Amino acid sequence: QVQLVESGGGLVQAGGSLTLSCAASGTIGSFVAMGWYRQAPGKQRELVARIPSIGRSTYGDSVKGRFAISRDNAKNTVYLQMDSLKPEDTAVYYCKAEFRRGNEYWGQGTQVTVSS
């Protein structure tokens, strides 16, 4: 079993920055990708960023140029650097790990609130 723990959320003013972390523990094998997703009140969950084990990272259109995903393999941790934050970025941010055969694991989420 894989456990994912997010951290780094909080309250920030518009234009500010935050860095989210997602630490993975447990039985970690040949993962396919890790990613960040978010869900705002009354909205559906959407892709923020995804980083494959091999290949190029992808981003949701609304965050391109402002957010950056990265991974520290030695620490089994994925990060999300968020710059130029906007009030519409306010949401609960979830970390997801993807494995072969369609296996997925989700973190509990961390709240990001951007004030105007």
C-alpha positions in Angstrom: 0.0 0.0 0.0 1.1 3.6 -0.8 0.4 6.5 1.5 0.6 10.1 0.2 0.8 13.1 2.5 0.4 16.6 1.2 1.7 19.7 3.0 2.5 23.4 2.3 -1.0 24.8 1.8 -2.2 27.9 3.4 -3.4 31.5 2.9 -1.6 33.8 0.5 -2.3 37.1 -1.2 -2.9 37.3 -4.9 0.4 37.5 -6.7 2.2 35.5 -4.1 3.7 32.1 -4.1 3.4 28.7 -2.4 5.1 25.4 -2.7 3.2 22.2 -2.0 4.9 18.9 -1.2 3.6 15.3 -1.5 5.6 12.7 0.3 5.0 9.0 -0.6 5.7 6.1 1.6 5.0 2.4 1.7 5.5 -0.1 -1.1 6.6 2.0 -4.0 7.4 0.2 -7.2 7.3 1.0 -10.8 5.0 4.1 -10.8 3.7 5.5 -14.0 3.3 9.2 -12.9 2.5 11.5 -10.1 0.3 14.5 -10.3 -1.5 17.4 -8.6 -5.2 18.0 -9.0 -7.5 20.5 -7.4 -11.1 21.0 -6.5 -12.8 24.3 -5.8 -16.1 24.7 -4.0 -18.9 23.8 -6.3 -16.5 22.7 -9.1 -15.3 19.4 -10.5 -11.8 18.2 -9.8 -9.3 19.3 -12.4 -5.8 18.5 -13.5 -3.1 21.0 -12.3 0.1 19.2 -13.2 1.4 15.7 -13.9 4.9 14.4 -14.1 5.6 10.9 -15.6 8.3 8.6 -14.4 9.8 9.1 -17.8 8.8 11.9 -20.1 7.6 15.5 -20.2 5.4 17.1 -17.6 2.0 18.4 -18.5 -0.1 21.2 -17.0 -3.7 22.4 -17.0 -4.3 25.3 -19.2 -5.2 27.6 -16.4 -1.8 27.2 -14.6 0.6 27.1 -17.5 3.4 29.5 -17.1 2.7 30.0 -13.4 3.0 26.5 -11.8 5.9 24.0 -12.0 5.9 20.4 -10.9 9.1 18.6 -9.9 10.1 15.4 -8.1 12.9 14.3 -5.8 13.2 10.6 -6.4 15.6 10.1 -3.4 13.0 11.5 -1.1 9.9 10.0 -2.9 8.5 13.5 -2.9 6.7 15.5 -5.6 6.5 19.3 -5.4 4.3 22.0 -6.9 5.7 25.4 -7.1 2.9 28.0 -7.5 3.7 31.5 -8.5 1.6 34.5 -9.4 -1.4 33.0 -7.5 -4.9 34.2 -8.3 -8.1 34.1 -6.2 -9.4 31.5 -8.7 -6.6 29.2 -7.7 -8.3 28.7 -4.3 -9.1 25.0 -3.9 -8.2 21.8 -2.1 -5.1 20.4 -3.8 -4.7 16.6 -4.0 -1.7 14.5 -4.8 -2.1 11.4 -6.9 0.2 8.5 -7.7 -0.4 6.3 -10.7 0.8 2.7 -11.1 0.5 0.0 -13.6 -2.8 -1.9 -14.1 -4.8 1.3 -13.3 -3.8 1.4 -9.6 -4.1 4.9 -8.2 -3.5 6.4 -4.7 -4.7 9.8 -3.5 -3.6 12.0 -0.7 -6.0 13.7 1.7 -5.6 17.1 0.2 -4.3 20.5 1.4 -6.2 23.8 1.3 -4.9 26.7 -0.7 -6.6 30.0 -0.3 -5.7 33.1 -2.3 -7.1 36.4 -1.1 -7.6 39.4 -3.4 
